[in-house]
Structure formats: structure tokens, C-alpha cells
């Protein structure tokens, strides 16, 4: 009997051990599932694109990508130079140069050569892309002494028609044309489209530092244009008192403290208006280039006795 019991126990022992092993194996696999772990039987959400690592940059869409940025309409200038478009922008009337180019960067000479705009405080571009300036903004201008008349003629000798010396003084206190800011604003609106509700921050005179009379091959520093030799005192002066204009070249600066310093070359006609008075009529105005400055400096340095040419032409 005992032998039969041991035989049955021996047969059942392997089956019992196998079941225990299988059960422990399942329990072991189940215990390795951490909380929140995604399993094959779970519903998995779509994977998001991985964020770039610290210190790296995300890839930029290529030119053929649907997310690519259209750069065809972007300006080809640095951001600091791009003038924003505005509905409050009034277009300016600007002359083109000999090559057909139009520049709104000051200094800008008026079509009549009566004044020069030296600064726009709030330049802008219209919706059509035209250069302009904001309404109610400010601007600066430079005028030309004696262009409003009343230039003083000093002559020495005993006879007005046959003097020994004639001085045409283009001083800073000589009236400019336009004579005041209100008339200047009206002319600027008519000629250049500058808004009437803008503000003239300053209206300063041109300061003559060097002059030339091309027809007489005469030049000198200062603001007093002189006729000294026989040709100037007889032929030239004789024509002037009969109404003929004398063409002169004036070189100088704006008589103001400005952020940028320019040398201007002004071609102008001098017209005698009364016995001891004249009027200056500007014919052309330009900002001198470095080449222009060097050429004028050379003519100045050729004068004898020597003049202070460095003080005139140094920028």
C-alpha cells in the first residue's frame, strides 16, 4: 500500500512543479510592467516631433517646402535702412539726376535751387512705395545769403563807374530767399510736396568760405568777392552796372551744428539791383565729392600769399 502511495506521489510531483514554474514566470513578466508603460494592446497617440536639443536650431523649411517663407517681396536692404510704409506718409516730388536716379536722402536741393533740405526727421514710404515724409513731422533747411536781395556792395575810389576796388559781400546776415519759415514751407510744398502741416525745425544760411570768378580766373578765401585788377574793374564791373550778371562759384558749409558735415559748391549769378546793392541768384547746388574737394583745395593752395586752405576744405 505504501509503495502505491509513493508511486502516485512521484508521478504527480513533476506536474505540480511545472505549474508552479509557469505561474511564477507569468507573475514575473507582469511585475516588470512599470506604471504608465505603453503596451502593444494599448491605444497609442501619434508621436510628436522631438524638440531640438539645447544649443541647436530647428531645421529651416527648404524652398520647395509648403511651409517655406516667400522672400521675393522682402527688401534687399539691411533692416536698419528699411523705411516702413505708412498711410500717414505724403509722397515727395523729387528731381532725378542725369542718369535718371531719384534720391530722397538729404541733402536734397529744391528744383528752383532756392533752398536745400538737409534733414527729414521721419522719412517714410507710401503704400505705392514712393519716398515721402510723415505728416506733422519736422525737417531742416539751408538757404543762401543775399538770394533775398540786399547784398552789400562796397567800392573804393572817387567814381562809382570807375572804382579802384569793388567788394560784393555775401554775409550770413544777408536776407535769404525765401525770407522766412512760413514762405519757405509754402515753396517747399509747391516744389517738393513737403506737407504744409510739417514743422521747419531750423532754417540756417549757407556760409561762404571760398569763392571763384571763372571768367576772370580769380579766387580767394572768405565771403567777400573782390574785383581788383583792371579787367575786373573796367570790363566786368562796367557790364554789371548795366544789368549783366556775374557768374561766381561759392564753396562752403551750412552755418549750423549738424550731425554730418558737407561741403557745398554753389554756382550763382550776381545781379546789381541798386547803386550799392546786389542779389545772389543760385543756378546750381551740389554736395562736393572727395575729388571735387581735392581739386578746389589745389586751386586754393596755389594762391600767393598762402591762405588757410586746410581750415576751409577739411571735413
Phi, psi and omega in degrees: 000312178300321179298324180291320181296314179297325178295316180295318180298321179294325179288323183280337184300314179298323180293320180294318179296322180295318179295321180294321179295316179296319181295317178295325179296316178296320180294322179296316179296321181293325183287340180279355178280108181285161181295135178081001182288139180276132181243165185300329182276350180278158175277119185260130177287160178298143182283133176276154179294136181295139178290148179294147179293158180300133179088002179244168181240144178291152181293142179270135179302141179289170183296336181264001181286146177296340180264007183292147180275133178279113183258008184290333182262002181281147180293151180262026178245159175302151184302327182291343182257353183283125179267123183293148176281150185207145174285342180267017185261129177256126182294146179261152175262109186237142177279149175265154179278189183296338180263004178086008180272143179244129180236132177256008180277119180298154002284140180237125182272139178292153180303329180273358183062021181276337180204168179230129173277119184263344179197136166253124182284329181225074176291157182203180176232137178287172178298337177273000178086013180274145178292142181201195177218150180291138174295153182066013176264180185245160177208161181242150182220156176237133176248179185241123181302143177071001174287347173265010181091186176066025171291140187269133176252118174254127178228150182237144183132191182252352183223128183296323182279342179227066183281168176265341179200138175233130177238125177254107191264114179258077184269159183294335181274003178285140184302139177263158173237118003296150187281336181216174186293325182294315178292324177300317180297319178296317179292321180294324177291319181291317186272327187236357179077015179292129185303141178291335179273010175280170183244130174276104183293325179198145177229098189248156183273156171283134182254115181284127179240342180207136181229156178219144170245097185303322184292337181251358183054042180244146179201162178186166176275163179102182183247010178252109181277124190243140170250115187239321187277177185296317181297317180293322185279337181257295184291302186295310181295324178298321178289324183293318182286351175262002174111359180277141182278149174251120179277128179232161174241125182244133179238134180181196185233170170286133182277068182201161175273108185239162179289326179240141182251123180239147167259130181251146172244120185243123170265129185214158175253137176256124182241127177285125182251338177207181185302319182237028183223151177216167175233138178263128180241101180298134179255327177204149180223133177212153173279129184285138174276171178299325178294318178298318183295316181295321179294316179292323178297321179297320178293325178291317182291345178278351180288147177228131359294166185296141177253169176277074183285330180297318180296333181279315192259001179279132178257000000 
